[in-house]
């Protein structure tokens, strides 16, 4: 099942940021703003990394994203 899920995300990756499955920037920004400043950030299942841009604004040092879909990471 994980292989088929990974493959599905790989196929969806090029258009993922234009789908309703992606969390809207306004929602992500509000959540990150509520967390406030932090040293390091980790986005698990980061997809295309869209949230990393918001996390970066508040990180004192670094942010990192991990995902099991190579297609999403390539985007």
PDB file of N, CA, C, O and CB in Angstrom:
ATOM      1  N   UNK A   1       0.819  -1.199   0.000  1.00  0.00           N
ATOM      2  CA  UNK A   1       0.000   0.000   0.000  1.00  0.00           C
ATOM      3  C   UNK A   1       0.861   1.262   0.000  1.00  0.00           C
ATOM      4  O   UNK A   1       0.530   2.240  -0.670  1.00  0.00           O
ATOM      5  CB  UNK A   1      -0.931  -0.001   1.204  1.00  0.00           C
ATOM      6  N   UNK A   2       1.966   1.243   0.750  1.00  0.00           N
ATOM      7  CA  UNK A   2       2.824   2.426   0.797  1.00  0.00           C
ATOM      8  C   UNK A   2       3.439   2.708  -0.566  1.00  0.00           C
ATOM      9  O   UNK A   2       3.610   3.868  -0.941  1.00  0.00           O
ATOM     10  CB  UNK A   2       3.926   2.247   1.844  1.00  0.00           C
ATOM     11  N   UNK A   3       3.769   1.667  -1.304  1.00  0.00           N
ATOM     12  CA  UNK A   3       4.366   1.863  -2.628  1.00  0.00           C
ATOM     13  C   UNK A   3       3.364   2.520  -3.563  1.00  0.00           C
ATOM     14  O   UNK A   3       3.726   3.420  -4.321  1.00  0.00           O
ATOM     15  CB  UNK A   3       4.848   0.521  -3.218  1.00  0.00           C
ATOM     16  N   UNK A   4       2.111   2.085  -3.522  1.00  0.00           N
ATOM     17  CA  UNK A   4       1.107   2.686  -4.402  1.00  0.00           C
ATOM     18  C   UNK A   4       0.800   4.123  -3.972  1.00  0.00           C
ATOM     19  O   UNK A   4       0.537   4.976  -4.820  1.00  0.00           O
ATOM     20  CB  UNK A   4      -0.183   1.843  -4.402  1.00  0.00           C
ATOM     21  N   UNK A   5       0.830   4.393  -2.682  1.00  0.00           N
ATOM     22  CA  UNK A   5       0.622   5.757  -2.205  1.00  0.00           C
ATOM     23  C   UNK A   5       1.770   6.647  -2.653  1.00  0.00           C
ATOM     24  O   UNK A   5       1.552   7.763  -3.125  1.00  0.00           O
ATOM     25  CB  UNK A   5       0.488   5.787  -0.671  1.00  0.00           C
ATOM     26  N   UNK A   6       2.976   6.156  -2.507  1.00  0.00           N
ATOM     27  CA  UNK A   6       4.150   6.915  -2.942  1.00  0.00           C
ATOM     28  C   UNK A   6       4.060   7.209  -4.438  1.00  0.00           C
ATOM     29  O   UNK A   6       4.286   8.342  -4.865  1.00  0.00           O
ATOM     30  CB  UNK A   6       5.453   6.142  -2.620  1.00  0.00           C
ATOM     31  N   UNK A   7       3.734   6.205  -5.224  1.00  0.00           N
ATOM     32  CA  UNK A   7       3.609   6.373  -6.678  1.00  0.00           C
ATOM     33  C   UNK A   7       2.518   7.386  -7.013  1.00  0.00           C
ATOM     34  O   UNK A   7       2.683   8.200  -7.922  1.00  0.00           O
ATOM     35  CB  UNK A   7       3.301   5.021  -7.356  1.00  0.00           C
ATOM     36  N   UNK A   8       1.417   7.338  -6.289  1.00  0.00           N
ATOM     37  CA  UNK A   8       0.331   8.291  -6.513  1.00  0.00           C
ATOM     38  C   UNK A   8       0.784   9.726  -6.278  1.00  0.00           C
ATOM     39  O   UNK A   8       0.470  10.617  -7.067  1.00  0.00           O
ATOM     40  CB  UNK A   8      -0.849   7.966  -5.607  1.00  0.00           C
ATOM     41  N   UNK A   9       1.517   9.947  -5.201  1.00  0.00           N
ATOM     42  CA  UNK A   9       2.038  11.289  -4.930  1.00  0.00           C
ATOM     43  C   UNK A   9       3.095  11.693  -5.952  1.00  0.00           C
ATOM     44  O   UNK A   9       3.175  12.863  -6.328  1.00  0.00           O
ATOM     45  CB  UNK A   9       2.626  11.354  -3.520  1.00  0.00           C
ATOM     46  N   UNK A  10       3.901  10.746  -6.401  1.00  0.00           N
ATOM     47  CA  UNK A  10       4.885  11.042  -7.442  1.00  0.00           C
ATOM     48  C   UNK A  10       4.184  11.549  -8.705  1.00  0.00           C
ATOM     49  O   UNK A  10       4.630  12.513  -9.326  1.00  0.00           O
ATOM     50  CB  UNK A  10       5.734   9.788  -7.761  1.00  0.00           C
ATOM     51  N   UNK A  11       3.091  10.896  -9.075  1.00  0.00           N
ATOM     52  CA  UNK A  11       2.345  11.297 -10.270  1.00  0.00           C
ATOM     53  C   UNK A  11       1.632  12.638 -10.087  1.00  0.00           C
ATOM     54  O   UNK A  11       1.526  13.429 -11.024  1.00  0.00           O
ATOM     55  CB  UNK A  11       1.331  10.225 -10.631  1.00  0.00           C
ATOM     56  N   UNK A  12       1.152  12.878  -8.886  1.00  0.00           N
ATOM     57  CA  UNK A  12       0.420  14.118  -8.593  1.00  0.00           C
ATOM     58  C   UNK A  12       1.347  15.317  -8.389  1.00  0.00           C
ATOM     59  O   UNK A  12       0.915  16.462  -8.519  1.00  0.00           O
ATOM     60  CB  UNK A  12      -0.439  13.929  -7.357  1.00  0.00           C
ATOM     61  N   UNK A  13       2.601  15.061  -8.075  1.00  0.00           N
ATOM     62  CA  UNK A  13       3.547  16.108  -7.668  1.00  0.00           C
ATOM     63  C   UNK A  13       3.615  17.320  -8.598  1.00  0.00           C
ATOM     64  O   UNK A  13       3.573  18.446  -8.102  1.00  0.00           O
ATOM     65  CB  UNK A  13       4.904  15.519  -7.561  1.00  0.00           C
ATOM     66  N   UNK A  14       3.716  17.152  -9.914  1.00  0.00           N
ATOM     67  CA  UNK A  14       3.868  18.333 -10.767  1.00  0.00           C
ATOM     68  C   UNK A  14       2.703  19.315 -10.684  1.00  0.00           C
ATOM     69  O   UNK A  14       2.874  20.504 -10.949  1.00  0.00           O
ATOM     70  CB  UNK A  14       4.039  17.902 -12.185  1.00  0.00           C
ATOM     71  N   UNK A  15       1.533  18.829 -10.322  1.00  0.00           N
ATOM     72  CA  UNK A  15       0.370  19.728 -10.238  1.00  0.00           C
ATOM     73  C   UNK A  15      -0.176  19.874  -8.813  1.00  0.00           C
ATOM     74  O   UNK A  15      -1.202  20.523  -8.608  1.00  0.00           O
ATOM     75  CB  UNK A  15      -0.734  19.221 -11.149  1.00  0.00           C
ATOM     76  N   UNK A  16       0.497  19.278  -7.838  1.00  0.00           N
ATOM     77  CA  UNK A  16      -0.024  19.240  -6.471  1.00  0.00           C
ATOM     78  C   UNK A  16      -0.322  20.631  -5.903  1.00  0.00           C
ATOM     79  O   UNK A  16      -1.347  20.829  -5.250  1.00  0.00           O
ATOM     80  CB  UNK A  16       0.962  18.531  -5.574  1.00  0.00           C
ATOM     81  N   UNK A  17       0.566  21.585  -6.148  1.00  0.00           N
ATOM     82  CA  UNK A  17       0.384  22.920  -5.568  1.00  0.00           C
ATOM     83  C   UNK A  17      -0.827  23.653  -6.133  1.00  0.00           C
ATOM     84  O   UNK A  17      -1.226  24.689  -5.601  1.00  0.00           O
ATOM     85  CB  UNK A  17       1.624  23.751  -5.797  1.00  0.00           C
ATOM     86  N   UNK A  18      -1.412  23.130  -7.198  1.00  0.00           N
ATOM     87  CA  UNK A  18      -2.611  23.747  -7.782  1.00  0.00           C
ATOM     88  C   UNK A  18      -3.873  22.926  -7.499  1.00  0.00           C
ATOM     89  O   UNK A  18      -4.911  23.151  -8.121  1.00  0.00           O
ATOM     90  CB  UNK A  18      -2.433  23.915  -9.293  1.00  0.00           C
ATOM     91  N   UNK A  19      -3.784  21.980  -6.567  1.00  0.00           N
ATOM     92  CA  UNK A  19      -4.937  21.139  -6.236  1.00  0.00           C
ATOM     93  C   UNK A  19      -5.542  21.580  -4.900  1.00  0.00           C
ATOM     94  O   UNK A  19      -4.899  22.297  -4.133  1.00  0.00           O
ATOM     95  CB  UNK A  19      -4.524  19.643  -6.177  1.00  0.00           C
ATOM     96  N   UNK A  20      -6.779  21.152  -4.622  1.00  0.00           N
ATOM     97  CA  UNK A  20      -7.378  21.467  -3.319  1.00  0.00           C
ATOM     98  C   UNK A  20      -6.779  20.655  -2.169  1.00  0.00           C
ATOM     99  O   UNK A  20      -7.127  20.878  -1.010  1.00  0.00           O
ATOM    100  CB  UNK A  20      -8.868  21.228  -3.375  1.00  0.00           C
ATOM    101  N   UNK A  21      -5.882  19.716  -2.480  1.00  0.00           N
ATOM    102  CA  UNK A  21      -5.254  18.908  -1.438  1.00  0.00           C
ATOM    103  C   UNK A  21      -4.167  19.674  -0.694  1.00  0.00           C
ATOM    104  O   UNK A  21      -3.823  19.321   0.434  1.00  0.00           O
ATOM    105  CB  UNK A  21      -4.670  17.645  -2.040  1.00  0.00           C
ATOM    106  N   UNK A  22      -3.629  20.707  -1.307  1.00  0.00           N
ATOM    107  CA  UNK A  22      -2.565  21.505  -0.691  1.00  0.00           C
ATOM    108  C   UNK A  22      -3.187  22.483   0.302  1.00  0.00           C
ATOM    109  O   UNK A  22      -4.185  23.141   0.007  1.00  0.00           O
ATOM    110  CB  UNK A  22      -1.736  22.268  -1.774  1.00  0.00           C
ATOM    111  N   UNK A  23      -2.585  22.566   1.470  1.00  0.00           N
ATOM    112  CA  UNK A  23      -3.065  23.512   2.483  1.00  0.00           C
ATOM    113  C   UNK A  23      -2.831  24.936   1.973  1.00  0.00           C
ATOM    114  O   UNK A  23      -1.724  25.266   1.547  1.00  0.00           O
ATOM    115  CB  UNK A  23      -2.343  23.284   3.860  1.00  0.00           C
ATOM    116  N   UNK A  24      -3.866  25.780   2.013  1.00  0.00           N
ATOM    117  CA  UNK A  24      -3.708  27.157   1.517  1.00  0.00           C
ATOM    118  C   UNK A  24      -2.631  27.915   2.297  1.00  0.00           C
ATOM    119  O   UNK A  24      -2.457  27.706   3.498  1.00  0.00           O
ATOM    120  CB  UNK A  24      -5.046  27.913   1.608  1.00  0.00           C
ATOM    121  N   UNK A  25      -1.910  28.800   1.596  1.00  0.00           N
ATOM    122  CA  UNK A  25      -0.842  29.583   2.218  1.00  0.00           C
ATOM    123  C   UNK A  25      -1.330  30.353   3.438  1.00  0.00           C
ATOM    124  O   UNK A  25      -0.611  30.445   4.433  1.00  0.00           O
ATOM    125  CB  UNK A  25      -0.251  30.548   1.211  1.00  0.00           C
ATOM    126  N   UNK A  26      -2.531  30.903   3.380  1.00  0.00           N
ATOM    127  CA  UNK A  26      -3.044  31.687   4.506  1.00  0.00           C
ATOM    128  C   UNK A  26      -3.178  30.834   5.764  1.00  0.00           C
ATOM    129  O   UNK A  26      -2.903  31.309   6.866  1.00  0.00           O
ATOM    130  CB  UNK A  26      -4.397  32.305   4.149  1.00  0.00           C
ATOM    131  N   UNK A  27      -3.593  29.590   5.609  1.00  0.00           N
ATOM    132  CA  UNK A  27      -3.736  28.679   6.749  1.00  0.00           C
ATOM    133  C   UNK A  27      -2.362  28.315   7.295  1.00  0.00           C
ATOM    134  O   UNK A  27      -2.131  28.354   8.504  1.00  0.00           O
ATOM    135  CB  UNK A  27      -4.512  27.400   6.342  1.00  0.00           C
ATOM    136  N   UNK A  28      -1.459  27.964   6.397  1.00  0.00           N
ATOM    137  CA  UNK A  28      -0.102  27.606   6.824  1.00  0.00           C
ATOM    138  C   UNK A  28       0.572  28.781   7.521  1.00  0.00           C
ATOM    139  O   UNK A  28       1.192  28.612   8.571  1.00  0.00           O
ATOM    140  CB  UNK A  28       0.743  27.150   5.620  1.00  0.00           C
ATOM    141  N   UNK A  29       0.452  29.961   6.942  1.00  0.00           N
ATOM    142  CA  UNK A  29       1.070  31.153   7.537  1.00  0.00           C
ATOM    143  C   UNK A  29       0.507  31.428   8.926  1.00  0.00           C
ATOM    144  O   UNK A  29       1.260  31.754   9.843  1.00  0.00           O
ATOM    145  CB  UNK A  29       0.856  32.377   6.635  1.00  0.00           C
ATOM    146  N   UNK A  30      -0.794  31.301   9.091  1.00  0.00           N
ATOM    147  CA  UNK A  30      -1.414  31.553  10.400  1.00  0.00           C
ATOM    148  C   UNK A  30      -0.930  30.547  11.447  1.00  0.00           C
ATOM    149  O   UNK A  30      -0.664  30.918  12.591  1.00  0.00           O
ATOM    150  CB  UNK A  30      -2.950  31.492  10.285  1.00  0.00           C
ATOM    151  N   UNK A  31      -0.816  29.285  11.057  1.00  0.00           N
ATOM    152  CA  UNK A  31      -0.333  28.269  11.995  1.00  0.00           C
ATOM    153  C   UNK A  31       1.110  28.533  12.405  1.00  0.00           C
ATOM    154  O   UNK A  31       1.451  28.451  13.585  1.00  0.00           O
ATOM    155  CB  UNK A  31      -0.451  26.876  11.377  1.00  0.00           C
ATOM    156  N   UNK A  32       1.945  28.847  11.439  1.00  0.00           N
ATOM    157  CA  UNK A  32       3.353  29.104  11.738  1.00  0.00           C
ATOM    158  C   UNK A  32       3.492  30.375  12.567  1.00  0.00           C
ATOM    159  O   UNK A  32       4.301  30.420  13.494  1.00  0.00           O
ATOM    160  CB  UNK A  32       4.175  29.218  10.437  1.00  0.00           C
ATOM    161  N   UNK A  33       2.720  31.402  12.250  1.00  0.00           N
ATOM    162  CA  UNK A  33       2.750  32.640  13.040  1.00  0.00           C
ATOM    163  C   UNK A  33       2.362  32.371  14.493  1.00  0.00           C
ATOM    164  O   UNK A  33       2.917  32.980  15.407  1.00  0.00           O
ATOM    165  CB  UNK A  33       1.805  33.693  12.427  1.00  0.00           C
ATOM    166  N   UNK A  34       1.410  31.461  14.706  1.00  0.00           N
ATOM    167  CA  UNK A  34       0.965  31.138  16.069  1.00  0.00           C
ATOM    168  C   UNK A  34       2.061  30.410  16.856  1.00  0.00           C
ATOM    169  O   UNK A  34       2.148  30.542  18.077  1.00  0.00           O
ATOM    170  CB  UNK A  34      -0.310  30.274  16.023  1.00  0.00           C
ATOM    171  N   UNK A  35       2.883  29.653  16.157  1.00  0.00           N
ATOM    172  CA  UNK A  35       3.980  28.948  16.823  1.00  0.00           C
ATOM    173  C   UNK A  35       5.032  29.939  17.284  1.00  0.00           C
ATOM    174  O   UNK A  35       5.621  29.789  18.355  1.00  0.00           O
ATOM    175  CB  UNK A  35       4.609  27.897  15.885  1.00  0.00           C
ATOM    176  N   UNK A  36       5.262  30.960  16.456  1.00  0.00           N
ATOM    177  CA  UNK A  36       6.233  31.986  16.821  1.00  0.00           C
ATOM    178  C   UNK A  36       7.654  31.582  16.510  1.00  0.00           C
ATOM    179  O   UNK A  36       7.878  30.581  15.830  1.00  0.00           O
ATOM    180  CB  UNK A  36       6.116  32.309  18.275  1.00  0.00           C
ATOM    181  N   UNK A  37       8.613  32.336  16.993  1.00  0.00           N
ATOM    182  CA  UNK A  37      10.011  32.035  16.708  1.00  0.00           C
ATOM    183  C   UNK A  37      10.444  30.698  17.319  1.00  0.00           C
ATOM    184  O   UNK A  37       9.975  30.305  18.387  1.00  0.00           O
ATOM    185  CB  UNK A  37      10.900  33.156  17.228  1.00  0.00           C
ATOM    186  N   UNK A  38      11.332  30.026  16.630  1.00  0.00           N
ATOM    187  CA  UNK A  38      11.881  28.750  17.106  1.00  0.00           C
ATOM    188  C   UNK A  38      13.276  28.603  16.521  1.00  0.00           C
ATOM    189  O   UNK A  38      13.641  29.316  15.586  1.00  0.00           O
ATOM    190  CB  UNK A  38      10.963  27.531  16.704  1.00  0.00           C
ATOM    191  N   UNK A  39      14.049  27.688  17.066  1.00  0.00           N
ATOM    192  CA  UNK A  39      15.416  27.492  16.579  1.00  0.00           C
ATOM    193  C   UNK A  39      15.435  26.751  15.246  1.00  0.00           C
ATOM    194  O   UNK A  39      15.895  27.288  14.238  1.00  0.00           O
ATOM    195  CB  UNK A  39      16.239  26.727  17.611  1.00  0.00           C
ATOM    196  N   UNK A  40      14.940  25.527  15.243  1.00  0.00           N
ATOM    197  CA  UNK A  40      14.962  24.678  14.054  1.00  0.00           C
ATOM    198  C   UNK A  40      13.559  24.158  13.789  1.00  0.00           C
ATOM    199  O   UNK A  40      12.796  23.910  14.723  1.00  0.00           O
ATOM    200  CB  UNK A  40      15.962  23.501  14.223  1.00  0.00           C
ATOM    201  N   UNK A  41      13.219  23.992  12.514  1.00  0.00           N
ATOM    202  CA  UNK A  41      11.904  23.486  12.148  1.00  0.00           C
ATOM    203  C   UNK A  41      12.011  22.242  11.296  1.00  0.00           C
ATOM    204  O   UNK A  41      12.912  22.128  10.465  1.00  0.00           O
ATOM    205  CB  UNK A  41      11.115  24.547  11.417  1.00  0.00           C
ATOM    206  N   UNK A  42      11.091  21.303  11.497  1.00  0.00           N
ATOM    207  CA  UNK A  42      11.031  20.077  10.714  1.00  0.00           C
ATOM    208  C   UNK A  42       9.612  19.903  10.197  1.00  0.00           C
ATOM    209  O   UNK A  42       8.661  19.874  10.978  1.00  0.00           O
ATOM    210  CB  UNK A  42      11.473  18.845  11.557  1.00  0.00           C
ATOM    211  N   UNK A  43       9.470  19.790   8.892  1.00  0.00           N
ATOM    212  CA  UNK A  43       8.175  19.532   8.269  1.00  0.00           C
ATOM    213  C   UNK A  43       8.165  18.082   7.802  1.00  0.00           C
ATOM    214  O   UNK A  43       8.809  17.741   6.810  1.00  0.00           O
ATOM    215  CB  UNK A  43       7.901  20.518   7.074  1.00  0.00           C
ATOM    216  N   UNK A  44       7.440  17.233   8.512  1.00  0.00           N
ATOM    217  CA  UNK A  44       7.323  15.820   8.165  1.00  0.00           C
ATOM    218  C   UNK A  44       6.199  15.684   7.140  1.00  0.00           C
ATOM    219  O   UNK A  44       5.123  16.255   7.317  1.00  0.00           O
ATOM    220  CB  UNK A  44       7.047  14.933   9.439  1.00  0.00           C
ATOM    221  N   UNK A  45       6.444  14.943   6.088  1.00  0.00           N
ATOM    222  CA  UNK A  45       5.520  14.844   4.950  1.00  0.00           C
ATOM    223  C   UNK A  45       5.361  16.222   4.306  1.00  0.00           C
ATOM    224  O   UNK A  45       4.249  16.718   4.128  1.00  0.00           O
ATOM    225  CB  UNK A  45       4.130  14.284   5.402  1.00  0.00           C
ATOM    226  N   UNK A  46       6.489  16.819   3.965  1.00  0.00           N
ATOM    227  CA  UNK A  46       6.521  18.199   3.481  1.00  0.00           C
ATOM    228  C   UNK A  46       5.972  18.370   2.073  1.00  0.00           C
ATOM    229  O   UNK A  46       5.725  19.499   1.648  1.00  0.00           O
ATOM    230  CB  UNK A  46       7.920  18.710   3.521  1.00  0.00           C
ATOM    231  N   UNK A  47       5.775  17.288   1.345  1.00  0.00           N
ATOM    232  CA  UNK A  47       5.269  17.422  -0.020  1.00  0.00           C
ATOM    233  C   UNK A  47       6.221  18.244  -0.864  1.00  0.00           C
ATOM    234  O   UNK A  47       7.411  17.938  -0.945  1.00  0.00           O
ATOM    235  CB  UNK A  47       3.880  18.061  -0.022  1.00  0.00           C
ATOM    236  N   UNK A  48       5.705  19.284  -1.492  1.00  0.00           N
ATOM    237  CA  UNK A  48       6.525  20.125  -2.359  1.00  0.00           C
ATOM    238  C   UNK A  48       7.305  21.178  -1.583  1.00  0.00           C
ATOM    239  O   UNK A  48       8.063  21.945  -2.176  1.00  0.00           O
ATOM    240  CB  UNK A  48       5.658  20.799  -3.391  1.00  0.00           C
ATOM    241  N   UNK A  49       7.132  21.223  -0.277  1.00  0.00           N
ATOM    242  CA  UNK A  49       7.898  22.161   0.553  1.00  0.00           C
ATOM    243  C   UNK A  49       7.276  23.527   0.717  1.00  0.00           C
ATOM    244  O   UNK A  49       7.937  24.451   1.190  1.00  0.00           O
ATOM    245  CB  UNK A  49       9.240  22.329  -0.013  1.00  0.00           C
ATOM    246  N   UNK A  50       6.029  23.676   0.340  1.00  0.00           N
ATOM    247  CA  UNK A  50       5.378  24.988   0.405  1.00  0.00           C
ATOM    248  C   UNK A  50       5.392  25.576   1.819  1.00  0.00           C
ATOM    249  O   UNK A  50       5.580  26.782   1.977  1.00  0.00           O
ATOM    250  CB  UNK A  50       3.943  24.879  -0.088  1.00  0.00           C
ATOM    251  N   UNK A  51       5.201  24.760   2.828  1.00  0.00           N
ATOM    252  CA  UNK A  51       5.175  25.268   4.210  1.00  0.00           C
ATOM    253  C   UNK A  51       6.560  25.689   4.692  1.00  0.00           C
ATOM    254  O   UNK A  51       6.679  26.493   5.617  1.00  0.00           O
ATOM    255  CB  UNK A  51       4.609  24.206   5.150  1.00  0.00           C
ATOM    256  N   UNK A  52       7.599  25.152   4.071  1.00  0.00           N
ATOM    257  CA  UNK A  52       8.956  25.501   4.494  1.00  0.00           C
ATOM    258  C   UNK A  52       9.239  26.989   4.323  1.00  0.00           C
ATOM    259  O   UNK A  52      10.004  27.565   5.096  1.00  0.00           O
ATOM    260  CB  UNK A  52       9.975  24.690   3.708  1.00  0.00           C
ATOM    261  N   UNK A  53       8.639  27.606   3.334  1.00  0.00           N
ATOM    262  CA  UNK A  53       8.818  29.048   3.135  1.00  0.00           C
ATOM    263  C   UNK A  53       8.291  29.832   4.334  1.00  0.00           C
ATOM    264  O   UNK A  53       8.892  30.821   4.754  1.00  0.00           O
ATOM    265  CB  UNK A  53       8.106  29.506   1.849  1.00  0.00           C
ATOM    266  N   UNK A  54       7.167  29.383   4.876  1.00  0.00           N
ATOM    267  CA  UNK A  54       6.590  30.047   6.056  1.00  0.00           C
ATOM    268  C   UNK A  54       7.414  29.736   7.309  1.00  0.00           C
ATOM    269  O   UNK A  54       7.654  30.615   8.137  1.00  0.00           O
ATOM    270  CB  UNK A  54       5.119  29.605   6.264  1.00  0.00           C
ATOM    271  N   UNK A  55       7.841  28.483   7.437  1.00  0.00           N
ATOM    272  CA  UNK A  55       8.648  28.101   8.593  1.00  0.00           C
ATOM    273  C   UNK A  55       9.964  28.878   8.617  1.00  0.00           C
ATOM    274  O   UNK A  55      10.441  29.271   9.681  1.00  0.00           O
ATOM    275  CB  UNK A  55       8.923  26.590   8.579  1.00  0.00           C
ATOM    276  N   UNK A  56      10.534  29.091   7.461  1.00  0.00           N
ATOM    277  CA  UNK A  56      11.826  29.778   7.361  1.00  0.00           C
ATOM    278  C   UNK A  56      11.777  31.189   7.948  1.00  0.00           C
ATOM    279  O   UNK A  56      12.760  31.667   8.514  1.00  0.00           O
ATOM    280  CB  UNK A  56      12.269  29.846   5.904  1.00  0.00           C
ATOM    281  N   UNK A  57      10.647  31.839   7.813  1.00  0.00           N
ATOM    282  CA  UNK A  57      10.503  33.211   8.335  1.00  0.00           C
ATOM    283  C   UNK A  57      10.690  33.284   9.841  1.00  0.00           C
ATOM    284  O   UNK A  57      11.099  34.323  10.360  1.00  0.00           O
ATOM    285  CB  UNK A  57       9.137  33.769   7.972  1.00  0.00           C
ATOM    286  N   UNK A  58      10.400  32.206  10.552  1.00  0.00           N
ATOM    287  CA  UNK A  58      10.438  32.213  12.016  1.00  0.00           C
ATOM    288  C   UNK A  58      11.608  31.432  12.615  1.00  0.00           C
ATOM    289  O   UNK A  58      11.846  31.495  13.821  1.00  0.00           O
ATOM    290  CB  UNK A  58       9.159  31.654  12.546  1.00  0.00           C
ATOM    291  N   UNK A  59      12.327  30.708  11.784  1.00  0.00           N
ATOM    292  CA  UNK A  59      13.419  29.872  12.294  1.00  0.00           C
ATOM    293  C   UNK A  59      14.675  30.712  12.528  1.00  0.00           C
ATOM    294  O   UNK A  59      15.101  31.480  11.665  1.00  0.00           O
ATOM    295  CB  UNK A  59      13.725  28.718  11.311  1.00  0.00           C
ATOM    296  N   UNK A  60      15.245  30.549  13.699  1.00  0.00           N
ATOM    297  CA  UNK A  60      16.495  31.247  13.996  1.00  0.00           C
ATOM    298  C   UNK A  60      17.665  30.595  13.263  1.00  0.00           C
ATOM    299  O   UNK A  60      18.640  31.264  12.921  1.00  0.00           O
ATOM    300  CB  UNK A  60      16.757  31.259  15.512  1.00  0.00           C
ATOM    301  N   UNK A  61      17.564  29.281  13.024  1.00  0.00           N
ATOM    302  CA  UNK A  61      18.686  28.587  12.398  1.00  0.00           C
ATOM    303  C   UNK A  61      18.279  27.949  11.078  1.00  0.00           C
ATOM    304  O   UNK A  61      18.620  28.474  10.018  1.00  0.00           O
ATOM    305  CB  UNK A  61      19.243  27.525  13.337  1.00  0.00           C
ATOM    306  N   UNK A  62      17.566  26.843  11.112  1.00  0.00           N
ATOM    307  CA  UNK A  62      17.307  26.129   9.862  1.00  0.00           C
ATOM    308  C   UNK A  62      15.953  25.423   9.890  1.00  0.00           C
ATOM    309  O   UNK A  62      15.351  25.213  10.944  1.00  0.00           O
ATOM    310  CB  UNK A  62      18.419  25.113   9.595  1.00  0.00           C
ATOM    311  N   UNK A  63      15.508  25.073   8.711  1.00  0.00           N
ATOM    312  CA  UNK A  63      14.316  24.246   8.553  1.00  0.00           C
ATOM    313  C   UNK A  63      14.660  23.103   7.602  1.00  0.00           C
ATOM    314  O   UNK A  63      15.549  23.216   6.757  1.00  0.00           O
ATOM    315  CB  UNK A  63      13.100  25.087   8.019  1.00  0.00           C
ATOM    316  N   UNK A  64      13.942  22.017   7.761  1.00  0.00           N
ATOM    317  CA  UNK A  64      14.187  20.829   6.937  1.00  0.00           C
ATOM    318  C   UNK A  64      12.844  20.161   6.671  1.00  0.00           C
ATOM    319  O   UNK A  64      11.974  20.131   7.541  1.00  0.00           O
ATOM    320  CB  UNK A  64      15.189  19.833   7.637  1.00  0.00           C
ATOM    321  N   UNK A  65      12.683  19.635   5.486  1.00  0.00           N
ATOM    322  CA  UNK A  65      11.475  18.896   5.153  1.00  0.00           C
ATOM    323  C   UNK A  65      11.832  17.497   4.706  1.00  0.00           C
ATOM    324  O   UNK A  65      12.836  17.289   4.025  1.00  0.00           O
ATOM    325  CB  UNK A  65      10.674  19.615   4.066  1.00  0.00           C
ATOM    326  N   UNK A  66      11.001  16.528   5.095  1.00  0.00           N
ATOM    327  CA  UNK A  66      11.189  15.145   4.651  1.00  0.00           C
ATOM    328  C   UNK A  66       9.868  14.638   4.077  1.00  0.00           C
ATOM    329  O   UNK A  66       8.790  15.008   4.541  1.00  0.00           O
ATOM    330  CB  UNK A  66      11.679  14.229   5.828  1.00  0.00           C
ATOM    331  N   UNK A  67       9.974  13.795   3.069  1.00  0.00           N
ATOM    332  CA  UNK A  67       8.790  13.207   2.447  1.00  0.00           C
ATOM    333  C   UNK A  67       9.209  11.893   1.812  1.00  0.00           C
ATOM    334  O   UNK A  67      10.367  11.730   1.429  1.00  0.00           O
ATOM    335  CB  UNK A  67       8.151  14.174   1.387  1.00  0.00           C
ATOM    336  N   UNK A  68       8.289  10.966   1.698  1.00  0.00           N
ATOM    337  CA  UNK A  68       8.622   9.677   1.098  1.00  0.00           C
ATOM    338  C   UNK A  68       8.408   9.669  -0.409  1.00  0.00           C
ATOM    339  O   UNK A  68       8.741   8.689  -1.075  1.00  0.00           O
ATOM    340  CB  UNK A  68       7.797   8.582   1.735  1.00  0.00           C
ATOM    341  N   UNK A  69       7.861  10.739  -0.951  1.00  0.00           N
ATOM    342  CA  UNK A  69       7.629  10.842  -2.380  1.00  0.00           C
ATOM    343  C   UNK A  69       8.753  11.644  -3.033  1.00  0.00           C
ATOM    344  O   UNK A  69       8.870  12.851  -2.819  1.00  0.00           O
ATOM    345  CB  UNK A  69       6.261  11.490  -2.664  1.00  0.00           C
ATOM    346  N   UNK A  70       9.565  10.974  -3.820  1.00  0.00           N
ATOM    347  CA  UNK A  70      10.653  11.659  -4.515  1.00  0.00           C
ATOM    348  C   UNK A  70      10.105  12.698  -5.495  1.00  0.00           C
ATOM    349  O   UNK A  70      10.712  13.748  -5.708  1.00  0.00           O
ATOM    350  CB  UNK A  70      11.539  10.642  -5.258  1.00  0.00           C
ATOM    351  N   UNK A  71       8.962  12.394  -6.080  1.00  0.00           N
ATOM    352  CA  UNK A  71       8.338  13.345  -7.002  1.00  0.00           C
ATOM    353  C   UNK A  71       7.994  14.659  -6.315  1.00  0.00           C
ATOM    354  O   UNK A  71       8.214  15.733  -6.875  1.00  0.00           O
ATOM    355  CB  UNK A  71       7.082  12.740  -7.609  1.00  0.00           C
ATOM    356  N   UNK A  72       7.457  14.575  -5.108  1.00  0.00           N
ATOM    357  CA  UNK A  72       7.137  15.791  -4.348  1.00  0.00           C
ATOM    358  C   UNK A  72       8.417  16.556  -3.999  1.00  0.00           C
ATOM    359  O   UNK A  72       8.468  17.779  -4.128  1.00  0.00           O
ATOM    360  CB  UNK A  72       6.355  15.436  -3.055  1.00  0.00           C
ATOM    361  N   UNK A  73       9.436  15.841  -3.563  1.00  0.00           N
ATOM    362  CA  UNK A  73      10.698  16.493  -3.215  1.00  0.00           C
ATOM    363  C   UNK A  73      11.337  17.145  -4.435  1.00  0.00           C
ATOM    364  O   UNK A  73      11.936  18.214  -4.317  1.00  0.00           O
ATOM    365  CB  UNK A  73      11.665  15.484  -2.594  1.00  0.00           C
ATOM    366  N   UNK A  74      11.221  16.527  -5.591  1.00  0.00           N
ATOM    367  CA  UNK A  74      11.784  17.095  -6.817  1.00  0.00           C
ATOM    368  C   UNK A  74      11.106  18.415  -7.169  1.00  0.00           C
ATOM    369  O   UNK A  74      11.743  19.312  -7.721  1.00  0.00           O
ATOM    370  CB  UNK A  74      11.644  16.104  -7.982  1.00  0.00           C
ATOM    371  N   UNK A  75       9.835  18.539  -6.857  1.00  0.00           N
ATOM    372  CA  UNK A  75       9.128  19.796  -7.130  1.00  0.00           C
ATOM    373  C   UNK A  75       9.645  20.891  -6.223  1.00  0.00           C
ATOM    374  O   UNK A  75       9.177  22.027  -6.298  1.00  0.00           O
ATOM    375  CB  UNK A  75       7.608  19.627  -6.945  1.00  0.00           C
TER     376      UNK A  75
END
